[in-house]
Amino acid sequence: MAEIAASTLDAYLGKSIGQICGNRYTTPHESHCAHFVCHALEIKIGTLCGDMQWKTRHTAATLRVNELYNGLANRGPWDQRPSKSKTQIVFVIRKAYMTHNIMQLVDQKHVGIYLNGAVYNYSNSHHRVVKDESDQAFYKKFDELYAGDDIALYYGARRSFWS
C-alpha cells in the first residue's frame, strides 16, 4: 500500500462526505466509512460511488466495507499485519462475522486508515471525518458500541485481487 502523508489525512478532518465525494454520493442514512477511506486512498473495488448514477458509473471510490476487505489480497487479524508500512487499513467487526477470512455483509463493521499510531475514519453519527489517537482508542470506541464480546481489529493492504 502506498504511504499517505499525515498532512493529507489531517486535511480531511471535520469534512463531510459531501466535501469529499466529487460524485456527490452523500446519502445521510448510509455508512460512509469505506467511502471516505477509498476516496483518500484512491481505491476502486466492487461498488463505487460513481455507480450510483449512470453518468458517473465506474468512477471514484468503493462504498462497502465488506467489498473493500474481501477485495484486498493481503488481509487478516490486526496482530498479524505487516510491519513494513506505517499506513494500514484497519477494520473493526465481530469475529463471528468473519468466515475463513471473508467479511460477511452485516451492519456492525467499520473501517479507517491507520497512520503513525492514529486512526482516521468517517463518523457516520457525526457525519464527518474524525481521528482516534490510537488503534486501541478506535477499538475501544467500537467495542463499547457494537454488540457481542468478540469485537476484533483486522488489517488490509491496498493491493487488491482486481488491480
PyMOL commands that set and color helices and strands:
alter all, ss='L'
color gray80, all
select helices_A, chain A and resi 6-10+17-20+33-41+49-52+54-56+65-71+78-80+95-97+135-145
alter helices_A, ss='H'
color red, helices_A
select strands_A, chain A and resi 75-77+87-94+98-99+102-103+109-115+118-123+128-132+151-156
alter strands_A, ss='S'
color yellow, strands_A
deselect
rebuild
show_as cartoon
